[in-house]
Amino acid sequence: MRAVLSKTAGGPETLEIEDVLDPTPKAGEVIIEVKAVGINFPDTLIIEDKYQFRPERPFSPGAEVAGVVEAVGEGVKGVFKGDRVIAVPGWGGLVERLAVRAETLIPIPDAMSFEEAAALVMTYGTSYYALKDRAKLQPGETLLVLGAAGGVGAAAVELGKAMGAKVVAAASTNDKVEFALDLGADNGLIYPSGALDKAAQKQLSGEFKLATGRDGADVVYDAVGGDYADPALRAMDWNGRYLVVGFPAGIPSLPLNLTLLKSVSVIGVFWGAAVARDPKGHAANMAELMQFYAEGKIKPRVSQTYPLERAGEAIKALGDRKALGKIVVTVES
């Protein structure tokens, strides 16, 4: 089978596609014929040894896949050849066939395409865990989403609306803000790209405050970091919750005196670790997300697809922050 491999640390240009041996299922495992692979920001980091996990090389990136069960190992119950399923292995997904533990699989609804299925779990799972479990977002509250047109940001916009919040979408271009407004955001604003000096940060904070209302945001969903964090924190309401989701613009230093003065909580969001620690909670969240999908409240937006042999280009496009919604690699066996 074909596999996209990282053999040395580096950018997407270092990835190679090779023929490797097909996997065989061990006890408790199934083999998935991969149809689609969602590309996520961790894919840009893991190939450069900048992620929390460093798999032994050679390895394939690709954290979430959708496909069809091709073979079932000994002792597997309730999963059958031909089932349409989602798996989130963390890495290893940019291949034609993948071995995974059967108990980790998520069934794909009949109405959902493989491309949508590969774009659902990590982005919506992260954002729902952040908004529901970490921030405890309530109906009528104001949610400010930074990076509102990216994978997790777009999911946060949709979920915020599904949960009854007023959603303000912030992004770096007019096209991205318009995209977030089409997802259902109530208001939007464009923030400047690149480094921000103190004057620019102060101005941006004022724009955040104007967009979110007199009292400011109850919850900030920060999937950007960098120089945007301080202005967002300053634009928060009393008892606000600041969600730390990602740092594509750099790891910020927050003025903790403001958290005291506003009684703001700064809350980390590490969805992958939460799934491992609380699988029952994860399963409940997935069931609720599937219900949201069935009700039409969420719908993964796949803006670009690439074939397996161009997986490096897909990862580069995401790393360059050009994506609106989700990028997916499709696999033709």
C-alpha positions as CSV (number, residue, x, y, z in Angstrom):
1,M,0.0,0.0,0.0
2,R,1.0,3.7,-0.4
3,A,1.9,5.7,2.7
4,V,3.1,9.3,3.2
5,L,6.1,9.1,5.5
6,S,8.1,11.5,7.6
7,K,11.7,10.2,7.7
8,T,13.5,13.3,8.9
9,A,12.2,16.3,10.9
10,G,11.2,19.2,8.7
11,G,8.4,20.9,6.7
12,P,5.9,19.3,4.3
13,E,8.5,19.3,1.6
14,T,10.4,16.5,3.5
15,L,7.5,14.1,3.3
16,E,7.9,11.1,1.0
17,I,5.3,8.7,-0.5
18,E,6.3,5.0,-0.6
19,D,5.0,1.5,-0.9
20,V,4.9,-0.3,2.4
21,L,3.5,-3.6,3.7
22,D,-0.2,-3.8,4.3
23,P,-1.1,-4.0,8.0
24,T,-2.8,-7.1,9.5
25,P,-5.2,-6.9,12.4
26,K,-4.0,-8.0,15.8
27,A,-6.5,-9.1,18.5
28,G,-9.0,-6.3,19.2
29,E,-8.0,-4.4,16.0
30,V,-9.6,-3.7,12.6
31,I,-8.1,-2.7,9.3
32,I,-9.7,0.4,7.8
33,E,-9.6,1.1,4.0
34,V,-8.9,4.8,4.3
35,K,-11.1,7.1,2.1
36,A,-10.4,10.5,3.6
37,V,-8.0,12.1,6.0
38,G,-8.6,15.4,7.8
39,I,-5.6,17.7,8.0
40,N,-5.1,19.6,11.3
41,F,-2.7,22.0,12.7
42,P,-0.9,19.3,14.8
43,D,0.1,17.7,11.4
44,T,2.2,20.8,10.7
45,L,3.9,20.5,14.1
46,I,4.5,16.7,14.4
47,I,6.6,16.4,11.3
48,E,8.9,19.1,12.6
49,D,9.2,17.5,16.1
50,K,7.3,20.5,17.6
51,Y,4.2,18.6,18.9
52,Q,3.6,17.2,22.3
53,F,4.2,13.7,20.9
54,R,7.2,12.6,18.9
55,P,6.5,9.2,17.2
56,E,9.5,7.1,16.1
57,R,10.4,7.6,12.5
58,P,9.5,6.7,9.8
59,F,5.9,7.6,10.6
60,S,2.9,8.9,8.7
61,P,1.1,12.1,9.8
62,G,-2.7,12.3,9.7
63,A,-4.6,12.3,12.9
64,E,-8.1,11.5,11.8
65,V,-9.4,9.3,9.1
66,A,-12.7,8.1,7.6
67,G,-13.1,4.9,5.8
68,V,-14.5,1.4,5.5
69,V,-13.7,-1.6,7.8
70,E,-11.8,-4.1,5.5
71,A,-10.8,-6.8,8.1
72,V,-11.7,-7.6,11.7
73,G,-9.2,-9.1,14.2
74,E,-9.8,-11.7,16.8
75,G,-12.1,-10.8,19.6
76,V,-13.7,-7.8,18.0
77,K,-17.4,-7.4,18.7
78,G,-19.9,-5.1,17.3
79,V,-17.8,-4.0,14.3
80,F,-18.1,-5.6,10.9
81,K,-16.5,-5.7,7.5
82,G,-18.1,-2.9,5.4
83,D,-18.9,-0.6,8.3
84,R,-18.3,3.1,7.6
85,V,-16.2,4.5,10.5
86,I,-14.1,7.4,11.8
87,A,-10.8,6.8,13.6
88,V,-8.6,9.3,15.4
89,P,-5.2,7.6,15.7
90,G,-3.3,10.8,16.4
91,W,-0.8,10.1,13.6
92,G,-0.4,7.4,11.0
93,G,-3.5,8.2,8.9
94,L,-2.0,9.3,5.6
95,V,-2.0,5.7,4.3
96,E,-4.3,3.5,2.2
97,R,-4.9,1.1,5.0
98,L,-4.7,1.6,8.8
99,A,-4.9,-0.7,11.8
100,V,-6.8,0.7,14.8
101,R,-8.3,-0.5,18.1
102,A,-11.9,-1.4,17.4
103,E,-13.3,0.2,20.6
104,T,-12.1,3.6,19.4
105,L,-14.2,3.7,16.2
106,I,-17.0,6.1,15.7
107,P,-19.8,5.1,13.2
108,I,-20.4,7.5,10.3
109,P,-24.1,8.4,9.8
110,D,-25.6,7.4,6.5
111,A,-26.1,11.0,5.4
112,M,-22.4,12.0,6.1
113,S,-19.8,11.8,3.3
114,F,-16.3,10.5,4.0
115,E,-14.9,14.0,3.5
116,E,-17.2,15.4,6.1
117,A,-16.5,12.6,8.5
118,A,-12.8,13.2,8.3
119,A,-13.4,16.8,9.0
120,L,-15.6,16.4,12.1
121,V,-14.0,14.8,15.2
122,M,-10.9,16.8,15.9
123,T,-12.2,20.2,15.2
124,Y,-15.7,19.9,16.6
125,G,-14.5,17.6,19.4
126,T,-11.9,20.2,20.5
127,S,-14.3,23.1,20.3
128,Y,-17.2,21.3,22.0
129,Y,-14.9,20.2,24.8
130,A,-13.6,23.7,25.1
131,L,-17.0,25.5,25.1
132,K,-19.1,22.9,27.0
133,D,-16.7,21.2,29.4
134,R,-14.1,23.9,30.0
135,A,-15.8,27.2,29.6
136,K,-19.4,26.0,30.4
137,L,-20.8,28.4,27.8
138,Q,-24.3,29.5,28.6
139,P,-27.2,30.6,26.3
140,G,-27.2,34.4,26.0
141,E,-23.4,34.8,26.7
142,T,-21.0,36.5,24.3
143,L,-18.3,34.4,22.6
144,L,-15.4,35.9,20.8
145,V,-13.6,33.5,18.5
146,L,-10.1,34.3,17.3
147,G,-9.1,32.5,14.1
148,A,-12.8,32.1,13.3
149,A,-12.3,30.7,9.7
150,G,-9.9,27.9,10.6
151,G,-10.9,24.4,11.4
152,V,-11.4,24.6,15.2
153,G,-12.4,28.3,14.9
154,A,-15.2,27.6,12.4
155,A,-16.4,24.7,14.6
156,A,-16.4,27.1,17.6
157,V,-18.6,29.6,15.7
158,E,-21.2,26.9,14.7
159,L,-21.2,25.3,18.2
160,G,-21.4,28.7,19.9
161,K,-24.6,29.4,18.0
162,A,-25.9,25.9,18.6
163,M,-25.4,26.5,22.3
164,G,-27.3,29.8,22.2
165,A,-24.5,32.3,22.5
166,K,-23.9,35.5,20.7
167,V,-20.9,34.8,18.5
168,V,-18.3,37.4,17.4
169,A,-15.9,36.1,14.7
170,A,-12.4,37.6,14.4
171,A,-10.1,36.7,11.5
172,S,-7.3,38.2,9.4
173,T,-9.1,38.9,6.1
174,N,-12.4,40.0,4.9
175,D,-13.0,36.7,3.1
176,K,-12.4,34.8,6.4
177,V,-14.8,37.0,8.3
178,E,-17.4,36.6,5.6
179,F,-16.9,32.9,5.8
180,A,-17.5,32.9,9.6
181,L,-20.6,35.1,9.2
182,D,-21.9,32.6,6.7
183,L,-21.4,29.9,9.4
184,G,-23.8,31.9,11.6
185,A,-21.7,34.4,13.5
186,D,-23.6,37.5,14.7
187,N,-20.8,39.9,14.2
188,G,-17.3,40.0,12.8
189,L,-14.1,42.0,12.6
190,I,-10.8,41.9,10.8
191,Y,-7.6,42.0,12.8
192,P,-4.3,43.0,11.4
193,S,-1.7,40.4,10.3
194,G,1.8,40.3,11.7
195,A,3.4,41.7,14.8
196,L,1.4,44.3,16.8
197,D,3.1,47.0,18.8
198,K,1.5,48.3,22.0
199,A,-0.5,51.0,20.2
200,A,-1.9,48.5,17.7
201,Q,-2.8,46.1,20.5
202,K,-4.6,48.8,22.4
203,Q,-6.6,49.7,19.3
204,L,-7.4,46.1,18.6
205,S,-8.7,45.7,22.2
206,G,-11.0,48.6,21.6
207,E,-12.3,47.0,18.4
208,F,-12.9,43.7,20.3
209,K,-14.8,45.6,23.0
210,L,-16.9,47.4,20.4
211,A,-17.8,44.2,18.6
212,T,-18.7,42.2,21.7
213,G,-20.7,44.9,23.4
214,R,-20.4,47.2,26.3
215,D,-19.5,44.6,28.9
216,G,-17.1,42.6,26.6
217,A,-16.9,38.9,25.9
218,D,-17.9,36.3,28.5
219,V,-15.8,33.7,26.7
220,V,-12.7,34.1,24.4
221,Y,-11.8,31.1,22.2
222,D,-8.2,31.8,21.3
223,A,-6.9,29.5,18.5
224,V,-4.3,32.1,17.4
225,G,-2.2,33.3,20.3
226,G,0.6,35.7,19.7
227,D,0.0,39.5,19.9
228,Y,-3.8,39.0,19.7
229,A,-4.1,37.4,23.2
230,D,-3.5,40.6,25.3
231,P,-6.1,42.7,23.4
232,A,-8.7,39.9,23.7
233,L,-8.1,39.5,27.4
234,R,-8.5,43.2,28.0
235,A,-11.8,43.1,26.2
236,M,-13.4,40.6,28.5
237,D,-16.2,40.9,31.0
238,W,-16.2,40.2,34.7
239,N,-15.9,36.4,35.4
240,G,-14.9,35.8,31.8
241,R,-13.3,32.5,30.7
242,Y,-10.3,32.7,28.3
243,L,-9.8,29.4,26.4
244,V,-6.2,28.7,25.4
245,V,-6.6,26.5,22.3
246,G,-3.5,27.0,20.0
247,F,-0.6,29.2,19.1
248,P,0.0,29.5,15.3
249,A,0.9,33.2,15.9
250,G,3.2,32.4,18.8
251,I,2.9,31.6,22.5
252,P,1.7,34.8,24.3
253,S,2.5,36.2,27.7
254,L,-0.7,37.3,29.4
255,P,-0.8,40.1,32.0
256,L,-2.0,38.2,35.0
257,N,-3.0,41.4,36.8
258,L,-5.9,41.7,34.4
259,T,-7.2,38.2,35.3
260,L,-7.3,39.4,39.0
261,L,-9.0,42.7,38.2
262,K,-11.6,41.2,36.0
263,S,-11.9,37.8,37.9
264,V,-11.1,36.1,34.6
265,S,-10.2,32.4,34.4
266,V,-7.5,31.3,31.9
267,I,-8.3,27.8,30.9
268,G,-6.2,25.3,28.9
269,V,-7.8,23.1,26.3
270,F,-6.0,19.8,25.6
271,W,-8.6,17.8,23.9
272,G,-6.5,14.7,23.1
273,A,-5.5,14.2,26.7
274,A,-9.0,14.7,27.9
275,V,-10.3,12.0,25.5
276,A,-7.7,9.6,27.0
277,R,-8.6,10.5,30.6
278,D,-12.4,10.5,30.2
279,P,-13.5,8.2,27.3
280,K,-17.1,8.2,28.5
281,G,-17.3,11.9,28.5
282,H,-15.8,11.9,25.0
283,A,-18.3,9.4,23.8
284,A,-21.1,11.5,25.2
285,N,-19.8,14.6,23.4
286,M,-19.5,12.7,20.2
287,A,-23.1,11.5,20.4
288,E,-24.2,15.1,21.0
289,L,-22.2,16.3,18.0
290,M,-23.8,13.7,15.8
291,Q,-27.2,14.9,17.0
292,F,-26.2,18.5,16.2
293,Y,-25.3,17.3,12.7
294,A,-28.5,15.4,12.2
295,E,-30.4,18.6,13.2
296,G,-28.5,20.7,10.7
297,K,-26.9,22.8,13.5
298,I,-23.3,21.9,12.4
299,K,-21.9,20.9,9.0
300,P,-18.1,20.5,8.4
301,R,-17.0,22.8,5.7
302,V,-14.4,21.2,3.5
303,S,-12.8,24.0,1.5
304,Q,-10.1,22.0,-0.3
305,T,-9.3,18.4,-1.1
306,Y,-6.0,16.9,-2.2
307,P,-5.1,13.4,-3.4
308,L,-2.7,11.3,-1.2
309,E,0.3,12.0,-3.4
310,R,-0.2,15.8,-2.7
311,A,-0.6,15.4,1.1
312,G,2.5,17.6,1.7
313,E,0.8,20.4,-0.2
314,A,-2.3,20.0,2.0
315,I,-0.3,20.3,5.1
316,K,1.6,23.3,3.8
317,A,-1.7,25.1,2.8
318,L,-2.9,24.6,6.4
319,G,0.4,25.8,7.9
320,D,0.3,28.9,5.7
321,R,-3.1,29.7,7.3
322,K,-4.8,29.9,3.9
323,A,-7.6,27.5,4.7
324,L,-11.3,28.4,5.2
325,G,-12.7,25.6,7.2
326,K,-11.1,22.2,6.7
327,I,-8.6,20.7,4.3
328,V,-9.0,17.0,3.5
329,V,-6.8,14.5,1.7
330,T,-8.8,11.9,-0.3
331,V,-7.4,8.4,-0.8
332,E,-8.1,6.3,-3.9
333,S,-6.9,2.7,-3.4
